[in-house]
Amino acid sequence: MPYVMPYVSSFPSRPPCPPITFNSRSNYDLQNCGCSNCLNELYRRFPAYWNTLFPGSGVDFSGIEVTSGTIILGGGGTLTIPPSSTQMAPTQQEIDMSNMEALKRVRGELDTEWADIKLACDKARRVLLWGPPGTGKSYIGTDVPKERLSRLYITMDTPAAEVRGHYLPNEKGGFSWHDGPGIASWRKGGRLVIDEIDAASGDTLTLLMGLLDDPESAKLTLPTNETIYPAEGFSCIATTNQAPTVMPEPLLDRFDVVIHVTRPAPWAFQSGWYSRQLAEAAERAILLTSDGNSIKGKGNRPIGLRAFKAIDRLHGGQAKLALNDAARLVIGKEAAHWFMTAMKLA
């Protein structure tokens, strides 16, 4: 099916133009309509494609008509468009990122999804959030008063003592017990955020199953011989970039709610940016490109929110790099090209 561009007219009394079409992802069909309205719309929505037709041209094309592949200028001059075999149709990225109706729809979907995520984090005792990096899983988990928060980063080498606690030398020449983040959150009835929980193994995995046990049976005996129970209000938000199926079933079974987080929350693009335009471009690039046509960075890595925030800091922060240079350093030359296209559309 050819891509059809909706007609957008600034003259309501004017009869509608035929839709602008691209034949099988290859050529712009010049036979349909080349009025100034359609040319301006083509320029606005597909700047990279436009530059293959008119390198360096401006956007004001009033008085221009297109017939049979030739542009007729208002002053009587003509400019022949290159043969269709040399023209490049807009890429799927450009088509995706220019779709404002889709952006509104996705925003609405994400508002609903993230309202459920926030509700689960506020009300459920044990929540597992899984999905690609840079989607805000840890951010939503840590959205509590600082005094209530304990945080733990898990690797394959994390010992149970780092989670539970251990003895440390004191000023008197002896040793004193210090709670780890797991026990500290139990004592104060706070929130424990565990990043990369899928990496837990050995005695750490065993300890986590005890920490996340049902409140009716949860208890642990420390090396000090103290037996401790979770205080009222204790909760745990765990995150992983892997599918939950990689986790041991006994650990996975302890979570009351498991949610797949696929995209950042809409509010992630609303504040904390130096450049409003850059934030809007990042939103288009992340929310409007499908998996098969998403912008990939160095090594074919998916580009997430953190990368775009890094570009924003390099461009708008103390470094003051040119935007194209900042994008090239963070996500690579090819991805930077498509990000600059998103900037033109924002």
MISE-266012 format. One record per residue (C-alpha): residue in three letters; x, y, z; residue number from 1. Coordinates in Angstrom, 2 decimals. Layout:
BEGIN
 res       x       y       z   n
 ALA       X       Y       Z NUM
...
END
This chain:
BEGIN
 res       x       y       z   n
 MET    0.00    0.00    0.00   1
 PRO    1.38    3.46   -0.84   2
 TYR    1.77    5.96    1.97   3
 VAL   -0.92    8.68    1.72   4
 MET   -0.27   12.13    3.19   5
 PRO   -3.45   13.84    4.47   6
 TYR   -4.28   17.12    2.74   7
 VAL   -3.76   20.13    5.00   8
 SER   -5.08   23.41    3.62   9
 SER   -4.82   26.95    4.97  10
 PHE   -7.65   27.98    2.65  11
 PRO  -10.91   26.36    3.88  12
 SER  -12.87   27.53    0.82  13
 ARG  -10.46   25.85   -1.57  14
 PRO  -11.52   22.45   -2.95  15
 PRO   -9.53   19.57   -1.38  16
 CYS   -6.41   18.45   -3.23  17
 PRO   -5.87   14.84   -4.17  18
 PRO   -3.79   13.11   -1.49  19
 ILE   -0.02   13.20   -1.89  20
 THR    1.23    9.66   -2.31  21
 PHE    4.51    7.79   -2.32  22
 ASN    4.59    4.81   -4.63  23
 SER    5.72    1.68   -2.77  24
 ARG    8.28    3.51   -0.58  25
 SER   10.20    4.72   -3.65  26
 ASN    8.90    7.84   -5.39  27
 TYR    6.80   10.91   -4.72  28
 ASP    3.92   10.87   -7.21  29
 LEU    4.11   14.31   -8.84  30
 GLN    1.02   13.70  -10.95  31
 ASN   -1.38   14.22   -8.02  32
 CYS   -0.93   17.82   -6.96  33
 GLY    1.90   20.34   -6.72  34
 CYS    0.09   23.38   -5.33  35
 SER    1.85   25.59   -2.79  36
 ASN   -0.14   24.07    0.07  37
 CYS    0.94   20.53   -0.76  38
 LEU    4.54   21.55   -1.41  39
 ASN    4.73   23.35    1.92  40
 GLU    3.26   20.31    3.67  41
 LEU    5.76   18.03    1.94  42
 TYR    8.61   20.31    3.07  43
 ARG    7.37   20.50    6.67  44
 ARG    6.79   16.81    7.20  45
 PHE    9.65   15.28    5.23  46
 PRO   12.59   17.70    5.20  47
 ALA   15.21   15.06    4.43  48
 TYR   13.24   13.93    1.36  49
 TRP   12.63   17.53    0.32  50
 ASN   16.38   18.19    0.31  51
 THR   16.83   15.44   -2.28  52
 LEU   14.50   17.41   -4.56  53
 PHE   15.57   21.00   -3.84  54
 PRO   18.86   21.20   -1.92  55
 GLY   19.05   24.41    0.08  56
 SER   15.53   25.60   -0.82  57
 GLY   13.51   27.69    1.62  58
 VAL    9.99   26.93    2.77  59
 ASP    7.98   29.67    1.02  60
 PHE    6.67   28.14   -2.20  61
 SER    3.70   30.41   -2.88  62
 GLY    2.98   30.71   -6.61  63
 ILE    4.51   27.33   -7.37  64
 GLU    2.68   24.56   -9.22  65
 VAL    3.93   21.13  -10.28  66
 THR    2.85   19.38  -13.48  67
 SER    4.35   16.24  -14.93  68
 GLY    7.57   16.45  -12.98  69
 THR    8.31   20.13  -13.72  70
 ILE    8.00   22.96  -11.19  71
 ILE    6.56   26.10  -12.77  72
 LEU    7.61   29.21  -10.85  73
 GLY    5.38   32.26  -10.45  74
 GLY    7.76   34.40  -12.54  75
 GLY    7.54   32.02  -15.46  76
 GLY   10.76   30.08  -14.87  77
 THR   10.82   26.29  -14.57  78
 LEU   12.78   23.76  -12.56  79
 THR   12.66   20.11  -13.56  80
 ILE   12.53   17.61  -10.71  81
 PRO   15.08   14.77  -11.07  82
 PRO   13.72   11.54  -12.59  83
 SER   11.73    9.50  -10.12  84
 SER   14.34    6.73  -10.16  85
 THR   16.80    9.09   -8.43  86
 GLN   14.35   10.31   -5.78  87
 MET   14.20    8.88   -2.29  88
 ALA   10.86    8.48   -0.57  89
 PRO   10.66    9.47    3.10  90
 THR   11.92    6.76    5.40  91
 GLN    9.65    4.94    7.79  92
 GLN   11.28    6.91   10.62  93
 GLU   10.20   10.20    9.03  94
 ILE    6.69    8.92    8.40  95
 ASP    6.41    7.67   11.98  96
 MET    7.86   10.78   13.61  97
 SER    5.64   13.19   11.66  98
 ASN    2.36   11.55   12.70  99
 MET    0.81   13.96   15.21 100
 GLU   -2.40   11.97   15.53 101
 ALA   -0.37    8.92   16.52 102
 LEU    1.58   11.02   19.04 103
 LYS   -1.65   12.16   20.71 104
 ARG   -2.90    8.58   20.80 105
 VAL    0.34    7.23   22.28 106
 ARG    0.37    9.96   24.93 107
 GLY   -3.13    8.94   25.97 108
 GLU   -2.17    5.27   26.13 109
 LEU    0.89    6.06   28.23 110
 ASP   -1.08    8.28   30.60 111
 THR   -3.27    5.25   31.36 112
 GLU   -0.36    2.79   31.57 113
 TRP    1.67    4.99   33.91 114
 ALA   -1.32    5.76   36.09 115
 ASP   -1.55    1.98   36.70 116
 ILE    2.21    1.74   37.33 117
 LYS    2.06    4.54   39.89 118
 LEU   -1.00    3.01   41.54 119
 ALA    0.80   -0.34   41.87 120
 CYS    3.94    1.28   43.30 121
 ASP    1.87    3.28   45.82 122
 LYS   -0.43    0.48   46.97 123
 ALA    1.14   -2.94   46.35 124
 ARG    3.74   -4.36   48.75 125
 ARG    5.98   -6.04   46.16 126
 VAL    6.16   -4.83   42.53 127
 LEU    8.40   -6.01   39.70 128
 LEU    8.89   -3.59   36.78 129
 TRP   10.59   -5.03   33.72 130
 GLY   11.47   -3.62   30.32 131
 PRO   14.20   -1.84   28.35 132
 PRO   16.57    0.60   30.07 133
 GLY   15.75    4.28   30.16 134
 THR   11.99    3.92   30.60 135
 GLY   11.79    5.29   34.17 136
 LYS   11.38    2.05   36.13 137
 SER   13.82    3.02   38.88 138
 TYR   12.69    6.65   38.84 139
 ILE    9.08    5.80   39.69 140
 GLY   10.30    3.38   42.37 141
 THR   12.41    6.03   44.11 142
 ASP    9.63    8.63   44.08 143
 VAL    9.22    8.60   47.88 144
 PRO   10.62   10.82   50.67 145
 LYS   14.38   10.31   51.01 146
 GLU   14.13    9.10   54.61 147
 ARG   11.90    6.20   53.53 148
 LEU   14.13    5.03   50.67 149
 SER   16.76    2.29   50.63 150
 ARG   18.35    1.32   47.31 151
 LEU   20.26   -1.75   46.21 152
 TYR   22.09   -2.52   42.96 153
 ILE   22.46   -6.25   42.33 154
 THR   25.24   -7.95   40.35 155
 MET   26.18  -11.61   40.12 156
 ASP   28.89  -10.91   42.71 157
 THR   26.70   -9.10   45.26 158
 PRO   27.10  -10.93   48.61 159
 ALA   24.21  -11.45   50.98 160
 ALA   26.08   -9.39   53.61 161
 GLU   25.76   -6.31   51.40 162
 VAL   21.97   -6.70   51.44 163
 ARG   21.50   -7.86   55.02 164
 GLY   24.29   -5.98   56.83 165
 HIS   27.65   -6.77   58.43 166
 TYR   30.08   -5.87   61.20 167
 LEU   32.44   -2.91   60.80 168
 PRO   35.33   -1.76   63.03 169
 ASN   34.33    0.89   65.56 170
 GLU   36.23    3.64   67.38 171
 LYS   36.72    1.46   70.49 172
 GLY   38.72   -1.14   68.61 173
 GLY   35.84   -3.59   68.41 174
 PHE   33.14   -4.22   65.83 175
 SER   29.62   -2.80   65.46 176
 TRP   26.72   -4.12   63.43 177
 HIS   25.54   -2.04   60.44 178
 ASP   22.26   -2.82   58.68 179
 GLY   22.34   -3.28   54.92 180
 PRO   19.62   -1.65   52.78 181
 GLY   17.33   -4.69   53.00 182
 ILE   17.22   -4.82   56.79 183
 ALA   17.22   -1.01   57.08 184
 SER   14.04   -0.84   54.99 185
 TRP   12.45   -3.56   57.16 186
 ARG   13.21   -1.67   60.38 187
 LYS   11.76    1.65   59.30 188
 GLY    8.89    0.32   57.18 189
 GLY   10.40    2.06   54.15 190
 ARG   10.68    1.33   50.47 191
 LEU   13.43   -0.91   49.14 192
 VAL   14.29   -0.40   45.47 193
 ILE   16.28   -3.28   43.94 194
 ASP   17.83   -2.67   40.51 195
 GLU   18.73   -5.62   38.24 196
 ILE   17.17   -8.18   40.58 197
 ASP   17.53  -10.87   37.90 198
 ALA   21.31  -10.93   38.61 199
 ALA   20.82  -12.21   42.17 200
 SER   22.37  -15.62   42.84 201
 GLY   23.60  -17.88   45.63 202
 ASP   23.05  -16.70   49.19 203
 THR   21.87  -13.28   47.98 204
 LEU   19.00  -14.92   46.10 205
 THR   18.08  -16.91   49.22 206
 LEU   18.12  -13.76   51.35 207
 LEU   15.94  -11.83   48.88 208
 MET   13.31  -14.56   48.99 209
 GLY   13.24  -14.10   52.77 210
 LEU   13.04  -10.29   52.53 211
 LEU   10.17  -10.52   50.05 212
 ASP    8.23  -13.24   51.84 213
 ASP    4.55  -12.75   52.71 214
 PRO    4.12  -10.35   55.65 215
 GLU    2.43  -13.05   57.73 216
 SER    5.53  -15.28   57.69 217
 ALA    8.42  -12.89   56.93 218
 LYS   11.18  -12.89   59.54 219
 LEU   14.97  -13.05   59.55 220
 THR   17.55  -13.78   62.24 221
 LEU   20.66  -11.63   61.97 222
 PRO   24.24  -12.68   62.86 223
 THR   23.69  -10.66   66.05 224
 ASN   21.02  -13.26   67.00 225
 GLU   18.34  -10.55   66.70 226
 THR   15.17  -11.71   65.01 227
 ILE   13.60   -8.99   62.91 228
 TYR   10.22   -8.58   61.18 229
 PRO    9.21   -6.10   58.48 230
 ALA    7.64   -2.97   59.98 231
 GLU    4.28   -1.70   58.79 232
 GLY    4.66    0.19   55.50 233
 PHE    7.54   -1.85   54.08 234
 SER    7.40   -2.22   50.29 235
 CYS    9.77   -3.28   47.53 236
 ILE   10.01   -2.11   43.91 237
 ALA   12.36   -4.31   41.89 238
 THR   13.48   -3.68   38.31 239
 THR   15.05   -5.72   35.53 240
 ASN   15.79   -5.25   31.84 241
 GLN   15.15   -8.95   31.25 242
 ALA   11.88  -10.82   30.82 243
 PRO   10.66  -12.18   34.18 244
 THR   10.99  -15.72   32.89 245
 VAL   14.77  -15.57   33.49 246
 MET   14.16  -15.25   37.24 247
 PRO   13.78  -18.27   39.53 248
 GLU   10.11  -19.09   39.95 249
 PRO   10.18  -18.94   43.80 250
 LEU   11.49  -15.35   43.63 251
 LEU    9.11  -14.26   40.86 252
 ASP    6.18  -15.73   42.76 253
 ARG    6.78  -13.34   45.66 254
 PHE    5.77  -10.26   43.63 255
 ASP    2.17   -9.15   43.94 256
 VAL    2.27   -7.17   40.69 257
 VAL    4.48   -7.66   37.60 258
 ILE    4.32   -4.90   34.95 259
 HIS    5.99   -4.64   31.56 260
 VAL    7.23   -1.05   31.11 261
 THR    7.84   -0.42   27.40 262
 ARG    8.12    3.37   27.08 263
 PRO    8.89    6.36   29.29 264
 ALA    6.08    8.22   31.00 265
 PRO    4.79   11.31   29.13 266
 TRP    5.93   13.58   31.95 267
 ALA    9.54   12.50   31.35 268
 PHE    9.54   14.84   28.34 269
 GLN    7.90   17.78   30.10 270
 SER   10.51   19.06   32.57 271
 GLY   14.23   18.91   33.34 272
 TRP   15.37   19.72   29.79 273
 TYR   17.53   22.63   28.64 274
 SER   15.88   22.59   25.20 275
 ARG   12.12   22.29   24.80 276
 GLN   12.54   21.46   21.10 277
 LEU   15.04   18.71   21.92 278
 ALA   12.62   17.19   24.43 279
 GLU    9.87   17.16   21.80 280
 ALA   12.22   15.57   19.27 281
 ALA   13.19   12.89   21.80 282
 GLU    9.51   12.21   22.44 283
 ARG    8.86   11.69   18.73 284
 ALA   11.94    9.51   18.27 285
 ILE   11.08    7.26   21.24 286
 LEU    7.28    7.12   21.12 287
 LEU    6.57    7.17   17.38 288
 THR    9.12    4.77   15.89 289
 SER    8.18    1.11   15.76 290
 ASP   10.60   -1.60   16.89 291
 GLY   11.62   -2.43   13.34 292
 ASN   12.20    1.22   12.43 293
 SER   13.46    2.65   15.71 294
 ILE   16.60    4.78   15.70 295
 LYS   19.57    2.65   16.69 296
 GLY   22.85    3.89   18.17 297
 LYS   26.40    2.56   18.06 298
 GLY   26.52   -1.22   17.81 299
 ASN   22.83   -1.27   16.81 300
 ARG   21.84   -0.46   20.40 301
 PRO   18.34    0.92   20.97 302
 ILE   18.46    4.57   21.99 303
 GLY   16.58    5.38   25.19 304
 LEU   15.70    8.45   27.18 305
 ARG   19.08    8.65   28.94 306
 ALA   20.87    9.14   25.60 307
 PHE   18.64   12.05   24.63 308
 LYS   19.07   13.61   28.06 309
 ALA   22.85   13.30   27.60 310
 ILE   22.58   15.12   24.25 311
 ASP   20.53   17.82   25.95 312
 ARG   23.14   18.29   28.71 313
 LEU   26.05   18.46   26.25 314
 HIS   24.19   20.96   24.08 315
 GLY   22.50   23.10   26.70 316
 GLY   24.72   22.63   29.74 317
 GLN   28.24   23.90   30.41 318
 ALA   29.79   22.12   27.40 319
 LYS   27.66   24.14   24.92 320
 LEU   28.37   21.75   22.06 321
 ALA   26.65   22.23   18.72 322
 LEU   23.57   20.02   18.67 323
 ASN   24.78   17.86   15.79 324
 ASP   28.14   17.31   17.52 325
 ALA   26.46   16.39   20.81 326
 ALA   24.16   13.91   19.05 327
 ARG   27.04   12.37   17.08 328
 LEU   29.13   11.84   20.20 329
 VAL   26.32   10.21   22.17 330
 ILE   24.47    8.10   19.60 331
 GLY   26.76    7.96   16.56 332
 LYS   26.74    9.61   13.14 333
 GLU   23.89    7.69   11.49 334
 ALA   21.52    7.93   14.45 335
 ALA   22.41   11.61   14.83 336
 HIS   21.18   12.17   11.26 337
 TRP   17.74   10.82   12.13 338
 PHE   17.65   12.69   15.39 339
 MET   18.31   15.96   13.54 340
 THR   15.36   15.03   11.29 341
 ALA   13.24   14.65   14.44 342
 MET   14.45   18.10   15.57 343
 LYS   13.18   19.64   12.31 344
 LEU    9.79   18.02   12.84 345
 ALA    9.48   19.09   16.51 346
END
